[in-house]
Amino acid sequence: METRVCIYCSISFLPNKYSTRQKVCSSPVCQKKRQQESMRAWRQKNPNYFKYDESKGPVWLETQRKRSRVWREKNPEKIKLYRHTHQAEYRRYMKEYMRRYRETKKVSVKKPPSPPPAPPPQL
Ligand SMILES: [Zn+2]
C-alpha cells in the first residue's frame, strides 16, 4: 500500500484500507479539522436546514420542539456529559444566547429563555 500526505499537517500516512479516499492522517487534530470542514461544507449546501422555515408552519415547529424535548428527557446524561466536555463552549454559547435574548426581549422579560438546542444525538 502506498503512503499519502495529509492535507493538513503534510505528514505522510498509510491510508486505511477501508477508506480509500482518505486524505487526512489519523491524528486527532487533523481529524477534528476534517470534521469541522465537512460540517461547514454541509451547512453551505444546506443553509436552511437548522433554520425555522415558515412555509413548514407552526405544526412542524412544534413537532421539532417536541422531538428535541423528548430526546433531552430521554438522554439527560448525554446532555450532562456534553456540557461537561464542552463547558467553555457552552458558557460562551449561553453568554451569546442571553445577550441576543436580552436584545430581542428588551420590552418584556417575563419568561426565561428556552433551553439551548439539544446536541446532536450521535455523541
Ligand atoms: Zn495530519
Backbone and ligand atoms as CSV (ligand in chain L), in Angstrom:
chain,resi,resn,atom,element,x,y,z
A,1,MET,N,N,0.844,-1.206,0.000
A,1,MET,CA,C,0.000,0.000,0.000
A,1,MET,C,C,0.879,1.256,0.000
A,2,GLU,N,N,0.457,2.228,-0.761
A,2,GLU,CA,C,1.285,3.431,-0.853
A,2,GLU,C,C,0.941,4.433,0.259
A,3,THR,N,N,1.922,5.203,0.634
A,3,THR,CA,C,1.656,6.204,1.667
A,3,THR,C,C,1.111,7.470,1.006
A,4,ARG,N,N,0.418,8.255,1.815
A,4,ARG,CA,C,-0.114,9.528,1.329
A,4,ARG,C,C,0.324,10.639,2.243
A,5,VAL,N,N,0.106,11.863,1.776
A,5,VAL,CA,C,0.492,13.013,2.583
A,5,VAL,C,C,-0.779,13.702,3.080
A,6,CYS,N,N,-0.846,13.901,4.381
A,6,CYS,CA,C,-2.017,14.528,4.992
A,6,CYS,C,C,-2.187,15.959,4.463
A,7,ILE,N,N,-3.428,16.310,4.072
A,7,ILE,CA,C,-3.651,17.642,3.509
A,7,ILE,C,C,-3.541,18.752,4.551
A,8,TYR,N,N,-3.543,18.384,5.838
A,8,TYR,CA,C,-3.451,19.406,6.885
A,8,TYR,C,C,-2.041,19.551,7.447
A,9,CYS,N,N,-1.464,18.415,7.875
A,9,CYS,CA,C,-0.166,18.540,8.547
A,9,CYS,C,C,0.999,18.155,7.643
A,10,SER,N,N,0.702,17.699,6.413
A,10,SER,CA,C,1.734,17.331,5.436
A,10,SER,C,C,2.638,16.186,5.880
A,11,ILE,N,N,2.173,15.404,6.813
A,11,ILE,CA,C,2.942,14.242,7.241
A,11,ILE,C,C,2.393,13.032,6.482
A,12,SER,N,N,3.300,12.160,6.018
A,12,SER,CA,C,2.788,11.020,5.253
A,12,SER,C,C,2.206,9.970,6.187
A,13,PHE,N,N,1.182,9.301,5.691
A,13,PHE,CA,C,0.499,8.291,6.499
A,13,PHE,C,C,0.033,7.166,5.594
A,14,LEU,N,N,-0.268,6.025,6.211
A,14,LEU,CA,C,-0.803,4.903,5.447
A,14,LEU,C,C,-2.321,4.990,5.485
A,15,PRO,N,N,-2.960,5.080,4.318
A,15,PRO,CA,C,-4.421,5.168,4.349
A,15,PRO,C,C,-5.044,3.880,4.851
A,16,ASN,N,N,-6.135,4.020,5.518
A,16,ASN,CA,C,-6.904,2.876,5.974
A,16,ASN,C,C,-7.406,2.108,4.757
A,17,LYS,N,N,-7.291,0.779,4.786
A,17,LYS,CA,C,-7.680,0.028,3.588
A,17,LYS,C,C,-9.180,0.082,3.328
A,18,TYR,N,N,-9.959,0.452,4.360
A,18,TYR,CA,C,-11.405,0.545,4.158
A,18,TYR,C,C,-11.854,1.934,3.731
A,19,SER,N,N,-10.946,2.890,3.814
A,19,SER,CA,C,-11.362,4.221,3.370
A,19,SER,C,C,-10.370,4.717,2.343
A,20,THR,N,N,-10.648,4.339,1.097
A,20,THR,CA,C,-9.702,4.552,0.007
A,20,THR,C,C,-9.530,6.017,-0.376
A,21,ARG,N,N,-10.483,6.855,0.014
A,21,ARG,CA,C,-10.382,8.260,-0.368
A,21,ARG,C,C,-9.712,9.107,0.706
A,22,GLN,N,N,-9.249,8.465,1.756
A,22,GLN,CA,C,-8.680,9.174,2.897
A,22,GLN,C,C,-7.576,10.159,2.503
A,23,LYS,N,N,-7.749,11.417,2.926
A,23,LYS,CA,C,-6.758,12.442,2.610
A,23,LYS,C,C,-6.130,13.025,3.861
A,24,VAL,N,N,-6.644,12.560,5.010
A,24,VAL,CA,C,-6.224,13.152,6.270
A,24,VAL,C,C,-5.673,12.056,7.174
A,25,CYS,N,N,-4.586,12.345,7.855
A,25,CYS,CA,C,-3.999,11.352,8.749
A,25,CYS,C,C,-4.902,11.141,9.958
A,26,SER,N,N,-4.528,10.209,10.826
A,26,SER,CA,C,-5.432,9.875,11.929
A,26,SER,C,C,-5.201,10.711,13.183
A,27,SER,N,N,-4.330,11.699,13.120
A,27,SER,CA,C,-4.099,12.487,14.336
A,27,SER,C,C,-5.383,13.217,14.721
A,28,PRO,N,N,-5.682,13.283,16.032
A,28,PRO,CA,C,-6.948,13.903,16.457
A,28,PRO,C,C,-7.102,15.341,15.967
A,29,VAL,N,N,-6.003,16.077,15.911
A,29,VAL,CA,C,-6.070,17.465,15.462
A,29,VAL,C,C,-6.560,17.531,14.012
A,30,CYS,N,N,-5.948,16.707,13.158
A,30,CYS,CA,C,-6.336,16.703,11.745
A,30,CYS,C,C,-7.739,16.143,11.568
A,31,GLN,N,N,-8.107,15.150,12.374
A,31,GLN,CA,C,-9.445,14.594,12.257
A,31,GLN,C,C,-10.504,15.622,12.642
A,32,LYS,N,N,-10.211,16.397,13.677
A,32,LYS,CA,C,-11.153,17.430,14.093
A,32,LYS,C,C,-11.326,18.472,12.986
A,33,LYS,N,N,-10.191,18.841,12.385
A,33,LYS,CA,C,-10.239,19.798,11.273
A,33,LYS,C,C,-11.094,19.257,10.139
A,34,ARG,N,N,-10.871,17.983,9.828
A,34,ARG,CA,C,-11.612,17.362,8.733
A,34,ARG,C,C,-13.113,17.378,9.035
A,35,GLN,N,N,-13.467,17.024,10.291
A,35,GLN,CA,C,-14.884,17.014,10.657
A,35,GLN,C,C,-15.489,18.405,10.551
A,36,GLN,N,N,-14.748,19.395,11.055
A,36,GLN,CA,C,-15.290,20.748,11.016
A,36,GLN,C,C,-15.455,21.236,9.595
A,37,GLU,N,N,-14.497,20.863,8.751
A,37,GLU,CA,C,-14.610,21.304,7.369
A,37,GLU,C,C,-15.750,20.622,6.636
A,38,SER,N,N,-15.954,19.349,6.937
A,38,SER,CA,C,-17.054,18.689,6.241
A,38,SER,C,C,-18.398,19.215,6.750
A,39,MET,N,N,-18.450,19.554,8.049
A,39,MET,CA,C,-19.692,20.146,8.567
A,39,MET,C,C,-19.960,21.496,7.911
A,40,ARG,N,N,-18.887,22.270,7.778
A,40,ARG,CA,C,-19.041,23.588,7.162
A,40,ARG,C,C,-19.539,23.456,5.717
A,41,ALA,N,N,-18.936,22.510,4.990
A,41,ALA,CA,C,-19.348,22.291,3.603
A,41,ALA,C,C,-20.807,21.850,3.552
A,42,TRP,N,N,-21.158,20.990,4.483
A,42,TRP,CA,C,-22.536,20.507,4.507
A,42,TRP,C,C,-23.507,21.657,4.794
A,43,ARG,N,N,-23.144,22.502,5.744
A,43,ARG,CA,C,-24.019,23.635,6.066
A,43,ARG,C,C,-24.157,24.597,4.898
A,44,GLN,N,N,-23.078,24.750,4.140
A,44,GLN,CA,C,-23.160,25.631,2.979
A,44,GLN,C,C,-24.107,25.063,1.933
A,45,LYS,N,N,-24.111,23.740,1.828
A,45,LYS,CA,C,-25.015,23.099,0.886
A,45,LYS,C,C,-26.453,23.119,1.386
A,46,ASN,N,N,-26.606,23.113,2.707
A,46,ASN,CA,C,-27.944,23.060,3.299
A,46,ASN,C,C,-28.159,24.248,4.238
A,47,PRO,N,N,-28.132,25.463,3.694
A,47,PRO,CA,C,-28.110,26.649,4.566
A,47,PRO,C,C,-29.342,26.799,5.451
A,48,ASN,N,N,-30.462,26.218,5.038
A,48,ASN,CA,C,-31.674,26.429,5.820
A,48,ASN,C,C,-32.077,25.241,6.680
A,49,TYR,N,N,-31.193,24.267,6.743
A,49,TYR,CA,C,-31.563,23.042,7.446
A,49,TYR,C,C,-31.925,23.286,8.904
A,50,PHE,N,N,-31.163,24.114,9.595
A,50,PHE,CA,C,-31.414,24.343,11.017
A,50,PHE,C,C,-32.218,25.601,11.262
A,51,LYS,N,N,-32.632,26.252,10.198
A,51,LYS,CA,C,-33.411,27.477,10.371
A,51,LYS,C,C,-34.890,27.147,10.364
A,52,TYR,N,N,-35.623,27.977,11.063
A,52,TYR,CA,C,-37.058,27.798,11.060
A,52,TYR,C,C,-37.595,28.218,9.697
A,53,ASP,N,N,-38.274,27.302,9.066
A,53,ASP,CA,C,-38.804,27.561,7.743
A,53,ASP,C,C,-40.294,27.845,7.888
A,54,GLU,N,N,-40.685,29.077,7.630
A,54,GLU,CA,C,-42.074,29.467,7.858
A,54,GLU,C,C,-43.058,28.678,7.024
A,55,SER,N,N,-42.618,28.264,5.840
A,55,SER,CA,C,-43.535,27.523,4.982
A,55,SER,C,C,-43.926,26.190,5.617
A,56,LYS,N,N,-43.120,25.735,6.540
A,56,LYS,CA,C,-43.441,24.456,7.184
A,56,LYS,C,C,-44.506,24.613,8.270
A,57,GLY,N,N,-44.671,25.838,8.730
A,57,GLY,CA,C,-45.773,26.112,9.631
A,57,GLY,C,C,-45.542,25.766,11.091
A,58,PRO,N,N,-46.442,26.244,11.954
A,58,PRO,CA,C,-46.283,26.060,13.401
A,58,PRO,C,C,-46.383,24.606,13.847
A,59,VAL,N,N,-47.082,23.783,13.079
A,59,VAL,CA,C,-47.195,22.373,13.461
A,59,VAL,C,C,-45.834,21.696,13.353
A,60,TRP,N,N,-45.169,22.005,12.248
A,60,TRP,CA,C,-43.826,21.448,12.047
A,60,TRP,C,C,-42.885,21.891,13.170
A,61,LEU,N,N,-42.958,23.195,13.490
A,61,LEU,CA,C,-42.096,23.744,14.537
A,61,LEU,C,C,-42.359,23.053,15.868
A,62,GLU,N,N,-43.630,22.868,16.171
A,62,GLU,CA,C,-43.995,22.216,17.429
A,62,GLU,C,C,-43.500,20.771,17.441
A,63,THR,N,N,-43.586,20.094,16.308
A,63,THR,CA,C,-43.082,18.720,16.203
A,63,THR,C,C,-41.591,18.668,16.494
A,64,GLN,N,N,-40.860,19.639,15.916
A,64,GLN,CA,C,-39.409,19.682,16.132
A,64,GLN,C,C,-39.082,19.936,17.601
A,65,ARG,N,N,-39.818,20.876,18.191
A,65,ARG,CA,C,-39.580,21.195,19.604
A,65,ARG,C,C,-39.850,19.994,20.489
A,66,LYS,N,N,-40.946,19.332,20.187
A,66,LYS,CA,C,-41.340,18.182,20.982
A,66,LYS,C,C,-40.286,17.082,20.842
A,67,ARG,N,N,-39.823,16.886,19.612
A,67,ARG,CA,C,-38.829,15.859,19.357
A,67,ARG,C,C,-37.552,16.134,20.159
A,68,SER,N,N,-37.113,17.391,20.163
A,68,SER,CA,C,-35.879,17.625,20.902
A,68,SER,C,C,-36.101,17.611,22.403
A,69,ARG,N,N,-37.319,17.963,22.839
A,69,ARG,CA,C,-37.625,17.865,24.279
A,69,ARG,C,C,-37.623,16.397,24.699
A,70,VAL,N,N,-38.262,15.556,23.915
A,70,VAL,CA,C,-38.312,14.130,24.226
A,70,VAL,C,C,-36.904,13.551,24.261
A,71,TRP,N,N,-36.094,13.958,23.266
A,71,TRP,CA,C,-34.714,13.457,23.231
A,71,TRP,C,C,-33.950,13.877,24.488
A,72,ARG,N,N,-34.115,15.148,24.887
A,72,ARG,CA,C,-33.411,15.640,26.074
A,72,ARG,C,C,-33.855,14.910,27.325
A,73,GLU,N,N,-35.178,14.634,27.417
A,73,GLU,CA,C,-35.690,13.938,28.595
A,73,GLU,C,C,-35.204,12.495,28.646
A,74,LYS,N,N,-35.058,11.904,27.482
A,74,LYS,CA,C,-34.599,10.516,27.415
A,74,LYS,C,C,-33.103,10.398,27.650
A,75,ASN,N,N,-32.367,11.481,27.349
A,75,ASN,CA,C,-30.901,11.401,27.426
A,75,ASN,C,C,-30.279,12.469,28.326
A,76,PRO,N,N,-30.759,12.549,29.586
A,76,PRO,CA,C,-30.217,13.625,30.432
A,76,PRO,C,C,-28.715,13.473,30.666
A,77,GLU,N,N,-28.247,12.230,30.720
A,77,GLU,CA,C,-26.819,12.029,30.980
A,77,GLU,C,C,-25.982,12.475,29.787
A,78,LYS,N,N,-26.548,12.386,28.586
A,78,LYS,CA,C,-25.803,12.848,27.410
A,78,LYS,C,C,-25.673,14.358,27.414
A,79,ILE,N,N,-26.739,15.027,27.875
A,79,ILE,CA,C,-26.683,16.480,27.985
A,79,ILE,C,C,-25.617,16.865,28.997
A,80,LYS,N,N,-25.621,16.171,30.136
A,80,LYS,CA,C,-24.639,16.478,31.184
A,80,LYS,C,C,-23.223,16.248,30.685
A,81,LEU,N,N,-23.037,15.106,30.032
A,81,LEU,CA,C,-21.717,14.774,29.513
A,81,LEU,C,C,-21.273,15.810,28.483
A,82,TYR,N,N,-22.200,16.152,27.620
A,82,TYR,CA,C,-21.879,17.129,26.580
A,82,TYR,C,C,-21.484,18.462,27.199
A,83,ARG,N,N,-22.271,18.900,28.187
A,83,ARG,CA,C,-21.958,20.174,28.829
A,83,ARG,C,C,-20.634,20.111,29.560
A,84,HIS,N,N,-20.397,18.939,30.155
A,84,HIS,CA,C,-19.145,18.792,30.891
A,84,HIS,C,C,-17.947,18.870,29.948
A,85,THR,N,N,-18.027,18.161,28.823
A,85,THR,CA,C,-16.883,18.141,27.912
A,85,THR,C,C,-16.795,19.397,27.054
A,86,HIS,N,N,-17.879,20.169,27.005
A,86,HIS,CA,C,-17.851,21.388,26.200
A,86,HIS,C,C,-18.124,22.620,27.055
A,87,GLN,N,N,-17.666,22.566,28.324
A,87,GLN,CA,C,-18.010,23.630,29.260
A,87,GLN,C,C,-17.703,25.034,28.751
A,88,ALA,N,N,-16.488,25.205,28.235
A,88,ALA,CA,C,-16.094,26.540,27.780
A,88,ALA,C,C,-16.979,26.994,26.622
A,89,GLU,N,N,-17.178,26.091,25.664
A,89,GLU,CA,C,-18.027,26.417,24.517
A,89,GLU,C,C,-19.453,26.689,24.969
A,90,TYR,N,N,-19.916,25.858,25.919
A,90,TYR,CA,C,-21.284,26.004,26.405
A,90,TYR,C,C,-21.475,27.362,27.086
A,91,ARG,N,N,-20.513,27.756,27.923
A,91,ARG,CA,C,-20.612,29.061,28.588
A,91,ARG,C,C,-20.644,30.194,27.579
A,92,ARG,N,N,-19.748,30.081,26.582
A,92,ARG,CA,C,-19.683,31.108,25.560
A,92,ARG,C,C,-21.008,31.165,24.788
A,93,TYR,N,N,-21.518,29.982,24.493
A,93,TYR,CA,C,-22.776,29.892,23.771
A,93,TYR,C,C,-23.908,30.533,24.576
A,94,MET,N,N,-23.993,30.199,25.878
A,94,MET,CA,C,-25.063,30.729,26.706
A,94,MET,C,C,-24.946,32.244,26.877
A,95,LYS,N,N,-23.702,32.727,26.971
A,95,LYS,CA,C,-23.478,34.159,27.118
A,95,LYS,C,C,-24.026,34.892,25.889
A,96,GLU,N,N,-23.657,34.357,24.728
A,96,GLU,CA,C,-24.118,34.939,23.462
A,96,GLU,C,C,-25.638,34.808,23.329
A,97,TYR,N,N,-26.142,33.646,23.740
A,97,TYR,CA,C,-27.569,33.375,23.668
A,97,TYR,C,C,-28.336,34.374,24.530
A,98,MET,N,N,-27.859,34.585,25.753
A,98,MET,CA,C,-28.529,35.502,26.669
A,98,MET,C,C,-28.439,36.944,26.172
A,99,ARG,N,N,-27.287,37.278,25.576
A,99,ARG,CA,C,-27.124,38.631,25.053
A,99,ARG,C,C,-28.158,38.890,23.950
A,100,ARG,N,N,-28.278,37.947,23.041
A,100,ARG,CA,C,-29.249,38.104,21.965
A,100,ARG,C,C,-30.673,38.091,22.489
A,101,TYR,N,N,-30.883,37.228,23.496
A,101,TYR,CA,C,-32.208,37.135,24.081
A,101,TYR,C,C,-32.619,38.475,24.695
A,102,ARG,N,N,-31.680,39.081,25.444
A,102,ARG,CA,C,-31.993,40.372,26.067
A,102,ARG,C,C,-32.259,41.437,25.016
A,103,GLU,N,N,-31.519,41.371,23.919
A,103,GLU,CA,C,-31.719,42.354,22.852
A,103,GLU,C,C,-33.102,42.252,22.226
A,104,THR,N,N,-33.544,41.019,22.004
A,104,THR,CA,C,-34.845,40.864,21.356
A,104,THR,C,C,-36.006,41.056,22.324
A,105,LYS,N,N,-35.742,40.803,23.612
A,105,LYS,CA,C,-36.847,40.882,24.578
A,105,LYS,C,C,-36.708,42.092,25.506
A,106,LYS,N,N,-36.161,43.163,24.991
A,106,LYS,CA,C,-35.944,44.326,25.843
A,106,LYS,C,C,-37.250,44.849,26.452
A,107,VAL,N,N,-38.333,44.695,25.735
A,107,VAL,CA,C,-39.608,45.248,26.194
A,107,VAL,C,C,-40.178,44.453,27.367
A,108,SER,N,N,-40.407,43.175,27.158
A,108,SER,CA,C,-40.989,42.393,28.242
A,108,SER,C,C,-40.107,41.203,28.580
A,109,VAL,N,N,-39.666,41.128,29.816
A,109,VAL,CA,C,-38.852,40.000,30.245
A,109,VAL,C,C,-39.657,39.239,31.287
A,110,LYS,N,N,-40.477,38.347,30.809
A,110,LYS,CA,C,-41.328,37.577,31.722
A,110,LYS,C,C,-40.883,36.118,31.768
A,111,LYS,N,N,-40.701,35.564,30.560
A,111,LYS,CA,C,-40.368,34.138,30.503
A,111,LYS,C,C,-38.855,33.943,30.453
A,112,PRO,N,N,-38.348,32.923,31.140
A,112,PRO,CA,C,-36.922,32.601,30.963
A,112,PRO,C,C,-36.721,32.021,29.576
A,113,PRO,N,N,-35.521,32.100,29.044
A,113,PRO,CA,C,-35.300,31.574,27.694
A,113,PRO,C,C,-35.487,30.066,27.674
A,114,SER,N,N,-35.862,29.558,26.522
A,114,SER,CA,C,-35.962,28.102,26.397
A,114,SER,C,C,-34.544,27.538,26.412
A,115,PRO,N,N,-34.396,26.291,26.822
A,115,PRO,CA,C,-33.046,25.723,26.868
A,115,PRO,C,C,-32.413,25.677,25.486
A,116,PRO,N,N,-31.091,25.602,25.454
A,116,PRO,CA,C,-30.422,25.545,24.140
A,116,PRO,C,C,-30.791,24.272,23.422
A,117,PRO,N,N,-30.625,24.268,22.104
A,117,PRO,CA,C,-30.973,23.060,21.364
A,117,PRO,C,C,-30.145,21.871,21.815
A,118,ALA,N,N,-30.720,20.720,21.731
A,118,ALA,CA,C,-30.022,19.513,22.141
A,118,ALA,C,C,-28.823,19.272,21.257
A,119,PRO,N,N,-27.759,18.710,21.849
A,119,PRO,CA,C,-26.607,18.377,20.990
A,119,PRO,C,C,-27.003,17.260,20.056
A,120,PRO,N,N,-26.281,17.124,18.958
A,120,PRO,CA,C,-26.649,16.057,18.011
A,120,PRO,C,C,-26.620,14.704,18.697
A,121,PRO,N,N,-27.558,13.831,18.360
A,121,PRO,CA,C,-27.658,12.546,19.076
A,121,PRO,C,C,-26.513,11.583,18.848
A,122,GLN,N,N,-25.666,11.821,17.855
A,122,GLN,CA,C,-24.609,10.844,17.596
A,122,GLN,C,C,-23.366,11.064,18.438
A,123,LEU,N,N,-23.523,11.559,19.663
A,123,LEU,CA,C,-22.361,11.816,20.526
A,123,LEU,C,C,-21.780,10.508,21.072
L,1,ZN,ZN,ZN,-2.472,15.260,9.537
